[in-house]
Amino acid sequence: MSVEVSVAAAKKNLEDILAKLSPGETATLIGPEGKPMAVIVPLKSVEDPAREIDWDEEWETLAREIDSAWKSKKSALEILAEMRR
């Protein structure tokens, strides 16, 4: 997805424009003649690199979600064992 912004607007609001762009989005700068002049690509990542991920908690949460949605009378381990035979 791309957003078109005039060069004049970019001069005044560059920080706001960059803050509103999501990863993967670009801003195309449009010159006075109405033609594209440049493309701005933000370099911010999806996740904050300072955020430490607790993988044990992530796996436990996922296990609880799967367990609550599990509909079979057999466990996943039993089903896998049958498939390997």
PDB file of N, CA, C and O in Angstrom:
ATOM      1  N   MET A   1       0.851  -1.177   0.000  1.00  0.00           N
ATOM      2  CA  MET A   1       0.000   0.000   0.000  1.00  0.00           C
ATOM      3  C   MET A   1       0.895   1.237   0.000  1.00  0.00           C
ATOM      4  O   MET A   1       1.924   1.274   0.674  1.00  0.00           O
ATOM      5  N   SER A   2       0.493   2.230  -0.753  1.00  0.00           N
ATOM      6  CA  SER A   2       1.267   3.454  -0.848  1.00  0.00           C
ATOM      7  C   SER A   2       0.358   4.657  -0.621  1.00  0.00           C
ATOM      8  O   SER A   2      -0.819   4.654  -0.983  1.00  0.00           O
ATOM      9  N   VAL A   3       0.935   5.672  -0.016  1.00  0.00           N
ATOM     10  CA  VAL A   3       0.220   6.921   0.232  1.00  0.00           C
ATOM     11  C   VAL A   3       0.902   7.988  -0.607  1.00  0.00           C
ATOM     12  O   VAL A   3       2.130   8.022  -0.684  1.00  0.00           O
ATOM     13  N   GLU A   4       0.132   8.850  -1.230  1.00  0.00           N
ATOM     14  CA  GLU A   4       0.708   9.949  -2.001  1.00  0.00           C
ATOM     15  C   GLU A   4       0.656  11.227  -1.178  1.00  0.00           C
ATOM     16  O   GLU A   4      -0.374  11.571  -0.599  1.00  0.00           O
ATOM     17  N   VAL A   5       1.786  11.922  -1.137  1.00  0.00           N
ATOM     18  CA  VAL A   5       1.905  13.142  -0.344  1.00  0.00           C
ATOM     19  C   VAL A   5       2.648  14.171  -1.179  1.00  0.00           C
ATOM     20  O   VAL A   5       3.627  13.845  -1.851  1.00  0.00           O
ATOM     21  N   SER A   6       2.192  15.392  -1.136  1.00  0.00           N
ATOM     22  CA  SER A   6       2.912  16.447  -1.864  1.00  0.00           C
ATOM     23  C   SER A   6       4.230  16.738  -1.156  1.00  0.00           C
ATOM     24  O   SER A   6       4.364  16.538   0.051  1.00  0.00           O
ATOM     25  N   VAL A   7       5.190  17.211  -1.927  1.00  0.00           N
ATOM     26  CA  VAL A   7       6.494  17.559  -1.342  1.00  0.00           C
ATOM     27  C   VAL A   7       6.312  18.649  -0.297  1.00  0.00           C
ATOM     28  O   VAL A   7       6.967  18.625   0.745  1.00  0.00           O
ATOM     29  N   ALA A   8       5.433  19.600  -0.567  1.00  0.00           N
ATOM     30  CA  ALA A   8       5.189  20.690   0.392  1.00  0.00           C
ATOM     31  C   ALA A   8       4.642  20.147   1.713  1.00  0.00           C
ATOM     32  O   ALA A   8       5.066  20.578   2.785  1.00  0.00           O
ATOM     33  N   ALA A   9       3.700  19.197   1.636  1.00  0.00           N
ATOM     34  CA  ALA A   9       3.143  18.610   2.853  1.00  0.00           C
ATOM     35  C   ALA A   9       4.199  17.793   3.591  1.00  0.00           C
ATOM     36  O   ALA A   9       4.230  17.777   4.821  1.00  0.00           O
ATOM     37  N   ALA A  10       5.058  17.119   2.841  1.00  0.00           N
ATOM     38  CA  ALA A  10       6.113  16.322   3.466  1.00  0.00           C
ATOM     39  C   ALA A  10       7.102  17.206   4.210  1.00  0.00           C
ATOM     40  O   ALA A  10       7.600  16.826   5.269  1.00  0.00           O
ATOM     41  N   LYS A  11       7.389  18.380   3.666  1.00  0.00           N
ATOM     42  CA  LYS A  11       8.295  19.311   4.345  1.00  0.00           C
ATOM     43  C   LYS A  11       7.747  19.714   5.710  1.00  0.00           C
ATOM     44  O   LYS A  11       8.497  19.842   6.678  1.00  0.00           O
ATOM     45  N   LYS A  12       6.444  19.910   5.774  1.00  0.00           N
ATOM     46  CA  LYS A  12       5.820  20.371   7.014  1.00  0.00           C
ATOM     47  C   LYS A  12       5.527  19.233   7.988  1.00  0.00           C
ATOM     48  O   LYS A  12       5.595  19.431   9.201  1.00  0.00           O
ATOM     49  N   ASN A  13       5.203  18.049   7.480  1.00  0.00           N
ATOM     50  CA  ASN A  13       4.683  16.969   8.327  1.00  0.00           C
ATOM     51  C   ASN A  13       5.432  15.654   8.201  1.00  0.00           C
ATOM     52  O   ASN A  13       4.826  14.594   8.358  1.00  0.00           O
ATOM     53  N   LEU A  14       6.714  15.686   7.925  1.00  0.00           N
ATOM     54  CA  LEU A  14       7.448  14.448   7.673  1.00  0.00           C
ATOM     55  C   LEU A  14       7.370  13.468   8.846  1.00  0.00           C
ATOM     56  O   LEU A  14       7.158  12.272   8.642  1.00  0.00           O
ATOM     57  N   GLU A  15       7.538  13.963  10.051  1.00  0.00           N
ATOM     58  CA  GLU A  15       7.475  13.068  11.216  1.00  0.00           C
ATOM     59  C   GLU A  15       6.113  12.392  11.332  1.00  0.00           C
ATOM     60  O   GLU A  15       6.040  11.194  11.606  1.00  0.00           O
ATOM     61  N   ASP A  16       5.038  13.143  11.128  1.00  0.00           N
ATOM     62  CA  ASP A  16       3.689  12.574  11.199  1.00  0.00           C
ATOM     63  C   ASP A  16       3.466  11.539  10.101  1.00  0.00           C
ATOM     64  O   ASP A  16       2.867  10.490  10.340  1.00  0.00           O
ATOM     65  N   ILE A  17       3.950  11.838   8.902  1.00  0.00           N
ATOM     66  CA  ILE A  17       3.793  10.901   7.784  1.00  0.00           C
ATOM     67  C   ILE A  17       4.507   9.597   8.088  1.00  0.00           C
ATOM     68  O   ILE A  17       3.948   8.519   7.887  1.00  0.00           O
ATOM     69  N   LEU A  18       5.743   9.687   8.572  1.00  0.00           N
ATOM     70  CA  LEU A  18       6.502   8.473   8.905  1.00  0.00           C
ATOM     71  C   LEU A  18       5.845   7.689  10.035  1.00  0.00           C
ATOM     72  O   LEU A  18       5.833   6.458  10.006  1.00  0.00           O
ATOM     73  N   ALA A  19       5.304   8.379  11.022  1.00  0.00           N
ATOM     74  CA  ALA A  19       4.669   7.709  12.157  1.00  0.00           C
ATOM     75  C   ALA A  19       3.426   6.935  11.734  1.00  0.00           C
ATOM     76  O   ALA A  19       3.103   5.907  12.328  1.00  0.00           O
ATOM     77  N   LYS A  20       2.726   7.425  10.708  1.00  0.00           N
ATOM     78  CA  LYS A  20       1.490   6.781  10.273  1.00  0.00           C
ATOM     79  C   LYS A  20       1.718   5.604   9.330  1.00  0.00           C
ATOM     80  O   LYS A  20       0.816   4.792   9.127  1.00  0.00           O
ATOM     81  N   LEU A  21       2.915   5.505   8.751  1.00  0.00           N
ATOM     82  CA  LEU A  21       3.199   4.410   7.823  1.00  0.00           C
ATOM     83  C   LEU A  21       3.458   3.116   8.588  1.00  0.00           C
ATOM     84  O   LEU A  21       4.239   3.086   9.539  1.00  0.00           O
ATOM     85  N   SER A  22       2.806   2.076   8.169  1.00  0.00           N
ATOM     86  CA  SER A  22       3.033   0.755   8.746  1.00  0.00           C
ATOM     87  C   SER A  22       4.170   0.082   7.992  1.00  0.00           C
ATOM     88  O   SER A  22       4.485   0.484   6.872  1.00  0.00           O
ATOM     89  N   PRO A  23       4.791  -0.932   8.582  1.00  0.00           N
ATOM     90  CA  PRO A  23       5.827  -1.662   7.854  1.00  0.00           C
ATOM     91  C   PRO A  23       5.267  -2.198   6.535  1.00  0.00           C
ATOM     92  O   PRO A  23       4.182  -2.778   6.501  1.00  0.00           O
ATOM     93  N   GLY A  24       6.011  -2.000   5.470  1.00  0.00           N
ATOM     94  CA  GLY A  24       5.565  -2.440   4.161  1.00  0.00           C
ATOM     95  C   GLY A  24       4.872  -1.350   3.359  1.00  0.00           C
ATOM     96  O   GLY A  24       4.751  -1.467   2.140  1.00  0.00           O
ATOM     97  N   GLU A  25       4.418  -0.299   4.016  1.00  0.00           N
ATOM     98  CA  GLU A  25       3.777   0.815   3.324  1.00  0.00           C
ATOM     99  C   GLU A  25       4.843   1.819   2.885  1.00  0.00           C
ATOM    100  O   GLU A  25       5.925   1.895   3.468  1.00  0.00           O
ATOM    101  N   THR A  26       4.517   2.576   1.859  1.00  0.00           N
ATOM    102  CA  THR A  26       5.417   3.617   1.378  1.00  0.00           C
ATOM    103  C   THR A  26       4.651   4.920   1.209  1.00  0.00           C
ATOM    104  O   THR A  26       3.422   4.935   1.140  1.00  0.00           O
ATOM    105  N   ALA A  27       5.401   6.005   1.144  1.00  0.00           N
ATOM    106  CA  ALA A  27       4.819   7.312   0.845  1.00  0.00           C
ATOM    107  C   ALA A  27       5.491   7.816  -0.424  1.00  0.00           C
ATOM    108  O   ALA A  27       6.716   7.931  -0.475  1.00  0.00           O
ATOM    109  N   THR A  28       4.707   8.112  -1.439  1.00  0.00           N
ATOM    110  CA  THR A  28       5.231   8.651  -2.689  1.00  0.00           C
ATOM    111  C   THR A  28       5.115  10.167  -2.631  1.00  0.00           C
ATOM    112  O   THR A  28       4.031  10.713  -2.426  1.00  0.00           O
ATOM    113  N   LEU A  29       6.248  10.838  -2.815  1.00  0.00           N
ATOM    114  CA  LEU A  29       6.246  12.293  -2.801  1.00  0.00           C
ATOM    115  C   LEU A  29       5.918  12.804  -4.198  1.00  0.00           C
ATOM    116  O   LEU A  29       6.571  12.441  -5.177  1.00  0.00           O
ATOM    117  N   ILE A  30       4.901  13.646  -4.272  1.00  0.00           N
ATOM    118  CA  ILE A  30       4.431  14.199  -5.536  1.00  0.00           C
ATOM    119  C   ILE A  30       4.924  15.639  -5.664  1.00  0.00           C
ATOM    120  O   ILE A  30       4.694  16.463  -4.779  1.00  0.00           O
ATOM    121  N   GLY A  31       5.597  15.930  -6.761  1.00  0.00           N
ATOM    122  CA  GLY A  31       6.157  17.260  -6.997  1.00  0.00           C
ATOM    123  C   GLY A  31       5.112  18.259  -7.444  1.00  0.00           C
ATOM    124  O   GLY A  31       3.945  17.908  -7.618  1.00  0.00           O
ATOM    125  N   PRO A  32       5.525  19.502  -7.633  1.00  0.00           N
ATOM    126  CA  PRO A  32       4.603  20.573  -8.027  1.00  0.00           C
ATOM    127  C   PRO A  32       3.905  20.302  -9.366  1.00  0.00           C
ATOM    128  O   PRO A  32       2.798  20.788  -9.598  1.00  0.00           O
ATOM    129  N   GLU A  33       4.549  19.533 -10.241  1.00  0.00           N
ATOM    130  CA  GLU A  33       3.949  19.228 -11.543  1.00  0.00           C
ATOM    131  C   GLU A  33       2.973  18.067 -11.462  1.00  0.00           C
ATOM    132  O   GLU A  33       2.372  17.691 -12.468  1.00  0.00           O
ATOM    133  N   GLY A  34       2.809  17.495 -10.279  1.00  0.00           N
ATOM    134  CA  GLY A  34       1.894  16.365 -10.103  1.00  0.00           C
ATOM    135  C   GLY A  34       2.516  15.018 -10.432  1.00  0.00           C
ATOM    136  O   GLY A  34       1.810  14.014 -10.530  1.00  0.00           O
ATOM    137  N   LYS A  35       3.829  14.989 -10.603  1.00  0.00           N
ATOM    138  CA  LYS A  35       4.530  13.743 -10.937  1.00  0.00           C
ATOM    139  C   LYS A  35       5.288  13.225  -9.717  1.00  0.00           C
ATOM    140  O   LYS A  35       5.787  14.012  -8.912  1.00  0.00           O
ATOM    141  N   PRO A  36       5.372  11.903  -9.581  1.00  0.00           N
ATOM    142  CA  PRO A  36       6.125  11.332  -8.460  1.00  0.00           C
ATOM    143  C   PRO A  36       7.595  11.741  -8.526  1.00  0.00           C
ATOM    144  O   PRO A  36       8.207  11.740  -9.594  1.00  0.00           O
ATOM    145  N   MET A  37       8.152  12.092  -7.360  1.00  0.00           N
ATOM    146  CA  MET A  37       9.558  12.497  -7.294  1.00  0.00           C
ATOM    147  C   MET A  37      10.403  11.543  -6.475  1.00  0.00           C
ATOM    148  O   MET A  37      11.586  11.350  -6.755  1.00  0.00           O
ATOM    149  N   ALA A  38       9.782  10.936  -5.442  1.00  0.00           N
ATOM    150  CA  ALA A  38      10.539  10.057  -4.555  1.00  0.00           C
ATOM    151  C   ALA A  38       9.581   9.141  -3.810  1.00  0.00           C
ATOM    152  O   ALA A  38       8.375   9.383  -3.747  1.00  0.00           O
ATOM    153  N   VAL A  39      10.149   8.090  -3.253  1.00  0.00           N
ATOM    154  CA  VAL A  39       9.378   7.161  -2.429  1.00  0.00           C
ATOM    155  C   VAL A  39      10.055   7.073  -1.072  1.00  0.00           C
ATOM    156  O   VAL A  39      11.271   6.904  -0.983  1.00  0.00           O
ATOM    157  N   ILE A  40       9.268   7.187  -0.026  1.00  0.00           N
ATOM    158  CA  ILE A  40       9.777   7.068   1.347  1.00  0.00           C
ATOM    159  C   ILE A  40       9.375   5.696   1.871  1.00  0.00           C
ATOM    160  O   ILE A  40       8.208   5.309   1.806  1.00  0.00           O
ATOM    161  N   VAL A  41      10.358   4.967   2.391  1.00  0.00           N
ATOM    162  CA  VAL A  41      10.117   3.639   2.956  1.00  0.00           C
ATOM    163  C   VAL A  41      10.554   3.670   4.417  1.00  0.00           C
ATOM    164  O   VAL A  41      11.738   3.867   4.690  1.00  0.00           O
ATOM    165  N   PRO A  42       9.632   3.482   5.369  1.00  0.00           N
ATOM    166  CA  PRO A  42      10.027   3.504   6.777  1.00  0.00           C
ATOM    167  C   PRO A  42      10.835   2.252   7.117  1.00  0.00           C
ATOM    168  O   PRO A  42      10.590   1.176   6.572  1.00  0.00           O
ATOM    169  N   LEU A  43      11.784   2.404   8.008  1.00  0.00           N
ATOM    170  CA  LEU A  43      12.640   1.287   8.398  1.00  0.00           C
ATOM    171  C   LEU A  43      12.283   0.700   9.752  1.00  0.00           C
ATOM    172  O   LEU A  43      13.007  -0.151  10.269  1.00  0.00           O
ATOM    173  N   LYS A  44      11.168   1.147  10.334  1.00  0.00           N
ATOM    174  CA  LYS A  44      10.782   0.616  11.636  1.00  0.00           C
ATOM    175  C   LYS A  44      10.312  -0.830  11.475  1.00  0.00           C
ATOM    176  O   LYS A  44       9.741  -1.199  10.449  1.00  0.00           O
ATOM    177  N   SER A  45      10.555  -1.618  12.475  1.00  0.00           N
ATOM    178  CA  SER A  45      10.156  -3.021  12.411  1.00  0.00           C
ATOM    179  C   SER A  45       8.762  -3.190  13.006  1.00  0.00           C
ATOM    180  O   SER A  45       8.236  -2.292  13.664  1.00  0.00           O
ATOM    181  N   VAL A  46       8.175  -4.367  12.758  1.00  0.00           N
ATOM    182  CA  VAL A  46       6.836  -4.671  13.253  1.00  0.00           C
ATOM    183  C   VAL A  46       6.838  -4.720  14.767  1.00  0.00           C
ATOM    184  O   VAL A  46       5.921  -4.205  15.408  1.00  0.00           O
ATOM    185  N   GLU A  47       7.852  -5.329  15.340  1.00  0.00           N
ATOM    186  CA  GLU A  47       7.927  -5.455  16.799  1.00  0.00           C
ATOM    187  C   GLU A  47       9.037  -4.565  17.337  1.00  0.00           C
ATOM    188  O   GLU A  47      10.040  -4.320  16.666  1.00  0.00           O
ATOM    189  N   ASP A  48       8.845  -4.104  18.518  1.00  0.00           N
ATOM    190  CA  ASP A  48       9.850  -3.300  19.190  1.00  0.00           C
ATOM    191  C   ASP A  48      11.013  -4.216  19.561  1.00  0.00           C
ATOM    192  O   ASP A  48      10.818  -5.165  20.320  1.00  0.00           O
ATOM    193  N   PRO A  49      12.224  -3.958  19.046  1.00  0.00           N
ATOM    194  CA  PRO A  49      13.340  -4.850  19.341  1.00  0.00           C
ATOM    195  C   PRO A  49      13.712  -4.872  20.820  1.00  0.00           C
ATOM    196  O   PRO A  49      14.351  -5.816  21.284  1.00  0.00           O
ATOM    197  N   ALA A  50      13.317  -3.839  21.562  1.00  0.00           N
ATOM    198  CA  ALA A  50      13.628  -3.805  22.989  1.00  0.00           C
ATOM    199  C   ALA A  50      12.738  -4.751  23.781  1.00  0.00           C
ATOM    200  O   ALA A  50      13.067  -5.120  24.908  1.00  0.00           O
ATOM    201  N   ARG A  51      11.619  -5.142  23.197  1.00  0.00           N
ATOM    202  CA  ARG A  51      10.683  -6.025  23.893  1.00  0.00           C
ATOM    203  C   ARG A  51      11.240  -7.446  23.920  1.00  0.00           C
ATOM    204  O   ARG A  51      11.486  -8.044  22.872  1.00  0.00           O
ATOM    205  N   GLU A  52      11.430  -7.962  25.081  1.00  0.00           N
ATOM    206  CA  GLU A  52      11.906  -9.332  25.250  1.00  0.00           C
ATOM    207  C   GLU A  52      10.707 -10.269  25.201  1.00  0.00           C
ATOM    208  O   GLU A  52       9.712 -10.050  25.892  1.00  0.00           O
ATOM    209  N   ILE A  53      10.802 -11.299  24.395  1.00  0.00           N
ATOM    210  CA  ILE A  53       9.700 -12.243  24.257  1.00  0.00           C
ATOM    211  C   ILE A  53       9.912 -13.409  25.212  1.00  0.00           C
ATOM    212  O   ILE A  53      10.968 -14.042  25.209  1.00  0.00           O
ATOM    213  N   ASP A  54       8.919 -13.683  26.012  1.00  0.00           N
ATOM    214  CA  ASP A  54       8.948 -14.827  26.917  1.00  0.00           C
ATOM    215  C   ASP A  54       8.375 -16.022  26.160  1.00  0.00           C
ATOM    216  O   ASP A  54       7.163 -16.239  26.151  1.00  0.00           O
ATOM    217  N   TRP A  55       9.262 -16.800  25.520  1.00  0.00           N
ATOM    218  CA  TRP A  55       8.817 -17.897  24.660  1.00  0.00           C
ATOM    219  C   TRP A  55       8.105 -18.987  25.440  1.00  0.00           C
ATOM    220  O   TRP A  55       7.187 -19.615  24.911  1.00  0.00           O
ATOM    221  N   ASP A  56       8.500 -19.231  26.683  1.00  0.00           N
ATOM    222  CA  ASP A  56       7.800 -20.243  27.490  1.00  0.00           C
ATOM    223  C   ASP A  56       6.333 -19.844  27.668  1.00  0.00           C
ATOM    224  O   ASP A  56       5.437 -20.676  27.526  1.00  0.00           O
ATOM    225  N   GLU A  57       6.097 -18.589  27.975  1.00  0.00           N
ATOM    226  CA  GLU A  57       4.726 -18.101  28.151  1.00  0.00           C
ATOM    227  C   GLU A  57       3.966 -18.143  26.828  1.00  0.00           C
ATOM    228  O   GLU A  57       2.785 -18.493  26.805  1.00  0.00           O
ATOM    229  N   GLU A  58       4.634 -17.789  25.725  1.00  0.00           N
ATOM    230  CA  GLU A  58       3.991 -17.841  24.401  1.00  0.00           C
ATOM    231  C   GLU A  58       3.539 -19.266  24.080  1.00  0.00           C
ATOM    232  O   GLU A  58       2.418 -19.469  23.613  1.00  0.00           O
ATOM    233  N   TRP A  59       4.408 -20.259  24.328  1.00  0.00           N
ATOM    234  CA  TRP A  59       4.067 -21.662  24.053  1.00  0.00           C
ATOM    235  C   TRP A  59       2.950 -22.155  24.968  1.00  0.00           C
ATOM    236  O   TRP A  59       2.075 -22.904  24.535  1.00  0.00           O
ATOM    237  N   GLU A  60       2.980 -21.738  26.225  1.00  0.00           N
ATOM    238  CA  GLU A  60       1.925 -22.142  27.163  1.00  0.00           C
ATOM    239  C   GLU A  60       0.577 -21.568  26.728  1.00  0.00           C
ATOM    240  O   GLU A  60      -0.441 -22.258  26.779  1.00  0.00           O
ATOM    241  N   THR A  61       0.574 -20.325  26.307  1.00  0.00           N
ATOM    242  CA  THR A  61      -0.656 -19.688  25.831  1.00  0.00           C
ATOM    243  C   THR A  61      -1.191 -20.425  24.604  1.00  0.00           C
ATOM    244  O   THR A  61      -2.388 -20.696  24.506  1.00  0.00           O
ATOM    245  N   LEU A  62      -0.302 -20.742  23.678  1.00  0.00           N
ATOM    246  CA  LEU A  62      -0.706 -21.483  22.483  1.00  0.00           C
ATOM    247  C   LEU A  62      -1.245 -22.862  22.850  1.00  0.00           C
ATOM    248  O   LEU A  62      -2.244 -23.306  22.284  1.00  0.00           O
ATOM    249  N   ALA A  63      -0.602 -23.534  23.779  1.00  0.00           N
ATOM    250  CA  ALA A  63      -1.060 -24.863  24.213  1.00  0.00           C
ATOM    251  C   ALA A  63      -2.450 -24.779  24.827  1.00  0.00           C
ATOM    252  O   ALA A  63      -3.286 -25.647  24.574  1.00  0.00           O
ATOM    253  N   ARG A  64      -2.713 -23.750  25.629  1.00  0.00           N
ATOM    254  CA  ARG A  64      -4.041 -23.586  26.226  1.00  0.00           C
ATOM    255  C   ARG A  64      -5.101 -23.328  25.157  1.00  0.00           C
ATOM    256  O   ARG A  64      -6.210 -23.856  25.239  1.00  0.00           O
ATOM    257  N   GLU A  65      -4.760 -22.518  24.157  1.00  0.00           N
ATOM    258  CA  GLU A  65      -5.708 -22.235  23.069  1.00  0.00           C
ATOM    259  C   GLU A  65      -6.039 -23.504  22.292  1.00  0.00           C
ATOM    260  O   GLU A  65      -7.203 -23.760  21.982  1.00  0.00           O
ATOM    261  N   ILE A  66      -5.020 -24.294  21.979  1.00  0.00           N
ATOM    262  CA  ILE A  66      -5.245 -25.543  21.241  1.00  0.00           C
ATOM    263  C   ILE A  66      -6.055 -26.513  22.086  1.00  0.00           C
ATOM    264  O   ILE A  66      -6.979 -27.154  21.585  1.00  0.00           O
ATOM    265  N   ASP A  67      -5.716 -26.623  23.360  1.00  0.00           N
ATOM    266  CA  ASP A  67      -6.420 -27.533  24.255  1.00  0.00           C
ATOM    267  C   ASP A  67      -7.898 -27.172  24.367  1.00  0.00           C
ATOM    268  O   ASP A  67      -8.754 -28.057  24.365  1.00  0.00           O
ATOM    269  N   SER A  68      -8.200 -25.888  24.464  1.00  0.00           N
ATOM    270  CA  SER A  68      -9.601 -25.473  24.616  1.00  0.00           C
ATOM    271  C   SER A  68     -10.395 -25.701  23.334  1.00  0.00           C
ATOM    272  O   SER A  68     -11.615 -25.855  23.387  1.00  0.00           O
ATOM    273  N   ALA A  69      -9.722 -25.725  22.181  1.00  0.00           N
ATOM    274  CA  ALA A  69     -10.420 -25.921  20.907  1.00  0.00           C
ATOM    275  C   ALA A  69     -10.406 -27.375  20.445  1.00  0.00           C
ATOM    276  O   ALA A  69     -11.065 -27.709  19.460  1.00  0.00           O
ATOM    277  N   TRP A  70      -9.671 -28.247  21.134  1.00  0.00           N
ATOM    278  CA  TRP A  70      -9.524 -29.654  20.725  1.00  0.00           C
ATOM    279  C   TRP A  70     -10.852 -30.375  20.851  1.00  0.00           C
ATOM    280  O   TRP A  70     -11.474 -30.349  21.913  1.00  0.00           O
ATOM    281  N   LYS A  71     -11.301 -31.028  19.764  1.00  0.00           N
ATOM    282  CA  LYS A  71     -12.612 -31.659  19.746  1.00  0.00           C
ATOM    283  C   LYS A  71     -12.541 -33.190  19.739  1.00  0.00           C
ATOM    284  O   LYS A  71     -13.543 -33.854  20.004  1.00  0.00           O
ATOM    285  N   SER A  72     -11.393 -33.742  19.446  1.00  0.00           N
ATOM    286  CA  SER A  72     -11.253 -35.191  19.338  1.00  0.00           C
ATOM    287  C   SER A  72     -11.197 -35.839  20.721  1.00  0.00           C
ATOM    288  O   SER A  72     -10.722 -35.242  21.687  1.00  0.00           O
ATOM    289  N   LYS A  73     -11.697 -37.084  20.792  1.00  0.00           N
ATOM    290  CA  LYS A  73     -11.594 -37.836  22.051  1.00  0.00           C
ATOM    291  C   LYS A  73     -10.174 -38.338  22.254  1.00  0.00           C
ATOM    292  O   LYS A  73      -9.758 -38.603  23.382  1.00  0.00           O
ATOM    293  N   LYS A  74      -9.426 -38.469  21.156  1.00  0.00           N
ATOM    294  CA  LYS A  74      -8.030 -38.895  21.240  1.00  0.00           C
ATOM    295  C   LYS A  74      -7.139 -37.666  21.378  1.00  0.00           C
ATOM    296  O   LYS A  74      -7.463 -36.578  20.903  1.00  0.00           O
ATOM    297  N   SER A  75      -6.020 -37.873  22.037  1.00  0.00           N
ATOM    298  CA  SER A  75      -5.063 -36.771  22.158  1.00  0.00           C
ATOM    299  C   SER A  75      -4.279 -36.644  20.856  1.00  0.00           C
ATOM    300  O   SER A  75      -4.298 -37.541  20.014  1.00  0.00           O
ATOM    301  N   ALA A  76      -3.602 -35.531  20.708  1.00  0.00           N
ATOM    302  CA  ALA A  76      -2.785 -35.316  19.518  1.00  0.00           C
ATOM    303  C   ALA A  76      -1.675 -36.356  19.450  1.00  0.00           C
ATOM    304  O   ALA A  76      -1.320 -36.811  18.363  1.00  0.00           O
ATOM    305  N   LEU A  77      -1.133 -36.731  20.582  1.00  0.00           N
ATOM    306  CA  LEU A  77      -0.078 -37.739  20.633  1.00  0.00           C
ATOM    307  C   LEU A  77      -0.594 -39.090  20.131  1.00  0.00           C
ATOM    308  O   LEU A  77       0.104 -39.786  19.394  1.00  0.00           O
ATOM    309  N   GLU A  78      -1.796 -39.455  20.524  1.00  0.00           N
ATOM    310  CA  GLU A  78      -2.385 -40.714  20.050  1.00  0.00           C
ATOM    311  C   GLU A  78      -2.615 -40.690  18.540  1.00  0.00           C
ATOM    312  O   GLU A  78      -2.370 -41.681  17.854  1.00  0.00           O
ATOM    313  N   ILE A  79      -3.081 -39.569  18.036  1.00  0.00           N
ATOM    314  CA  ILE A  79      -3.328 -39.450  16.604  1.00  0.00           C
ATOM    315  C   ILE A  79      -2.016 -39.534  15.819  1.00  0.00           C
ATOM    316  O   ILE A  79      -1.951 -40.205  14.789  1.00  0.00           O
ATOM    317  N   LEU A  80      -0.982 -38.863  16.300  1.00  0.00           N
ATOM    318  CA  LEU A  80       0.322 -38.943  15.642  1.00  0.00           C
ATOM    319  C   LEU A  80       0.875 -40.364  15.658  1.00  0.00           C
ATOM    320  O   LEU A  80       1.435 -40.823  14.663  1.00  0.00           O
ATOM    321  N   ALA A  81       0.722 -41.058  16.775  1.00  0.00           N
ATOM    322  CA  ALA A  81       1.209 -42.433  16.872  1.00  0.00           C
ATOM    323  C   ALA A  81       0.495 -43.323  15.858  1.00  0.00           C
ATOM    324  O   ALA A  81       1.123 -44.188  15.247  1.00  0.00           O
ATOM    325  N   GLU A  82      -0.795 -43.123  15.674  1.00  0.00           N
ATOM    326  CA  GLU A  82      -1.560 -43.903  14.684  1.00  0.00           C
ATOM    327  C   GLU A  82      -1.092 -43.584  13.268  1.00  0.00           C
ATOM    328  O   GLU A  82      -0.992 -44.481  12.431  1.00  0.00           O
ATOM    329  N   MET A  83      -0.810 -42.336  13.002  1.00  0.00           N
ATOM    330  CA  MET A  83      -0.378 -41.934  11.666  1.00  0.00           C
ATOM    331  C   MET A  83       0.981 -42.526  11.300  1.00  0.00           C
ATOM    332  O   MET A  83       1.253 -42.780  10.127  1.00  0.00           O
ATOM    333  N   ARG A  84       1.825 -42.743  12.292  1.00  0.00           N
ATOM    334  CA  ARG A  84       3.179 -43.268  12.047  1.00  0.00           C
ATOM    335  C   ARG A  84       3.196 -44.770  11.845  1.00  0.00           C
ATOM    336  O   ARG A  84       4.210 -45.315  11.410  1.00  0.00           O
ATOM    337  N   ARG A  85       2.119 -45.444  12.143  1.00  0.00           N
ATOM    338  CA  ARG A  85       2.072 -46.905  11.982  1.00  0.00           C
ATOM    339  C   ARG A  85       1.923 -47.287  10.551  1.00  0.00           C
ATOM    340  O   ARG A  85       1.866 -48.475  10.232  1.00  0.00           O
TER     341      ARG A  85
END
